[in-house]
């Protein structure tokens, strides 16, 4: 399918027209419905990520008795003002008072008096008494070279007063006795303020499910203050503003991611129902996440009270949403969903970047593990692989935390974290097993498991086909082999290609005798019909096939391939026959009367089916099925479809076409190998099929003729 150009929001959502409101079907597919769906999704996600289930009473008053428990509904922290105040007061009390110590005063005194005057001297000691247990800081105003600028004095008895010195010295020296140490109030207060600022706020952290207050509590003033601060921290006092902010974040996270993917990711091609599926999955996963956060509190208290609550979060199956979507949609779509779901899960839990990163890695692992599901046990295996990646991711997170923490991490704690992470992968696969039937029913998606059920040869349509049109039945199985091999070669869905091949020609059952694979050349019913009637009968098997497929409730992906595998190709044999019998005077030959109605293949698998169908029928009709002729025919059929532009809308590259040609040739040579006359292993002769092809081409002189004509990718 050709990717539309996305440049503006109008391109993304489409334009709004008056006719969109003419009927329900048009409105459902209109741009306005897309806008409404997007807004509804954002509102639902905003509610899931922001609503409170803390059961806060409407009024909080002193003396009020709580009639129910108040629990935290998500991770959040509030400032513990009492502890913060105590910590700051203690820090301020530990700040030593600062005194300026001017030693230059003693220099101006006669030398005889300096020896007793070179010590700190204060006017009186009463001002020092409050600090006798902690000491003071002497800040030298004129420190000498090599001397420290500050001295801490713990023993205040070393500090003398003016009166003490006067009583110890002769009266003649009293005039020289002056204080050289004075209290510096400004510096002391400045240091106290710095100490206050250095003390970080003490916080109380509540994990989802934690009790804030229990029923029956009679509220004291401190309780009321605590609840009011929790309301402010949770934004419960300004719910509209909080809701609007969350809505904007959600809308930008989803809208920007989808817009970028639509514009620049080549194979991101979701349809309207694919967007509905992704929206539904996001809502379901977030709902499970919110419920799990609440239940985790009860589980933690009952069984794991000695573990951090965050360990239980790793078991929540967020990755299950991506695993489910990857089963029915492309890798590109599942990757985009992984990014969005991880962001929203981190927002809901509120535990920082670690959980968001964990969810992203887990989702990517889940999407890659579920690529090929050929039986239900493969889903469990994908869950085991996802759980292993989860455990490794959590180990990395814990190692980073250990490196930045002084506390040692116990082995029991490590084992519990890894165990819950592994459980998250298993629960993701269980989520897929539970949700898959619902998704298949609601959205008509075709999972690999559903395809395997349809591949069972006991299916009523296939049993009827083998009876009514045995040649078509055989043809369909050979086409299935070719389509499967080619799909594997280019990375398409090989199971879908094979199963679609089984049902692509079921419409031929209605008039099986008009198709040569069921009758043979000698019993050709078309000899008595006009070319126009023959073309009409041949083309009608498409319409009949679609009707049968719908009656038997085949998946839409398989129904779509019934007309797509013919595209708008020309029914060439009868067109040429009509031209030969044409009488210009009586009628006009219109080429569109001899073309299938389309549409052209819209998926890689449909394009492969078209090529496989044409190659099988043509090679089967070859009289001489040598390797050279098979290779020549395969390349000719693919070249013809390419030149006719039948593959323009199915996203097959030129490189893909070359790989498909090689796969077809390999399978067909294997099928018809008994018709190849290999010489014995004699000198000069080779017994390998590859060399046999080259020798055959060389003998016929066509080594350079049977090359596919389009340029190599």
URBELVEN-V935434 format. One record per run of one state. SS is the DSSP state (H for helix, E for strand, L for the rest). FROM is the first residue (numbers start at 0). TO is the last residue. If there is no record, write none. Layout:
((SS/FROM/TO) (SS/FROM/TO))
//
This chain:
((L/0/7) (H/8/12) (L/13/16) (H/17/20) (L/21/22) (H/23/27) (L/28/29) (H/30/49) (L/50/63) (E/64/64) (L/65/68) (E/69/70) (L/71/74) (E/75/78) (L/79/79) (H/80/92) (L/93/95) (E/96/100) (L/101/102) (H/103/106) (L/107/109) (H/110/116) (L/117/119) (E/120/121) (L/122/124) (H/125/130) (L/131/134) (E/135/139) (L/140/148) (E/149/152) (L/153/154) (H/155/157) (L/158/158) (E/159/160) (H/161/167) (L/168/169) (H/170/175) (L/176/179) (E/180/182) (L/183/183) (H/184/197) (L/198/201) (E/202/205) (L/206/209) (E/210/212) (L/213/216) (E/217/217) (L/218/219) (H/220/232) (L/233/237) (H/238/263) (L/264/270) (H/271/302) (L/303/308) (H/309/312) (L/313/317) (H/318/327) (L/328/329) (H/330/348) (L/349/351) (H/352/368) (L/369/375) (H/376/402) (L/403/409) (H/410/442) (L/443/446) (H/447/453) (L/454/458) (H/459/467) (L/468/468) (H/469/489) (L/490/492) (H/493/502) (L/503/504) (H/505/508) (L/509/510) (H/511/513) (L/514/514) (H/515/518) (L/519/519) (H/520/522) (L/523/523) (H/524/527) (L/528/529) (H/530/550) (L/551/554) (H/555/563) (L/564/568) (E/569/569) (L/570/570) (H/571/579) (L/580/589) (H/590/593) (E/594/594) (L/595/602) (H/603/619) (L/620/625) (H/626/642) (L/643/652) (H/653/670) (L/671/671) (H/672/674) (L/675/687) (H/688/699) (L/700/712))
//
